[in-house]
Amino acid sequence: MQPVTPDALTLHAAITEVDSGTGVNSTAWLLNESLPSPLIRTRKGERFRVTLKNSLPDSLILHWHGLTQPEKMDGHPHLAIPQGERYEYDFTMAF
């Protein structure tokens, strides 16, 4: 998997058919049709600018483990993005 940078990145959450290695396709909720999800690499002081587009049949939130970011960028459940909506994560990496 090729790492991506979080500068103007869009993560598209959608239902996708995927072969998890068994030769049989299964339905999965994926980001950018990738299993595992895209690997995002960043450094202290860099801008973290990611758009989450939710095409799933339910609300969605992403939580960034190991990062220090403003509360509204942290993926708290009360900030879940409804189906069909977008959310803009935009902060400077402070770790």
LINRAQUI-V320768 format. One record per helix or strand of 3 or more residues. SS is the DSSP state (h for helix, s for strand). FROM is the first residue (numbers start at 1). TO is the last residue. Records with the same first field share a line. If there is no record, write none. Layout:
SS = FROM-TO ; FROM-TO
//
This chain:
s = 7-19 ; 25-31 ; 47-54 ; 86-92
h = 71-73 ; 77-79
//
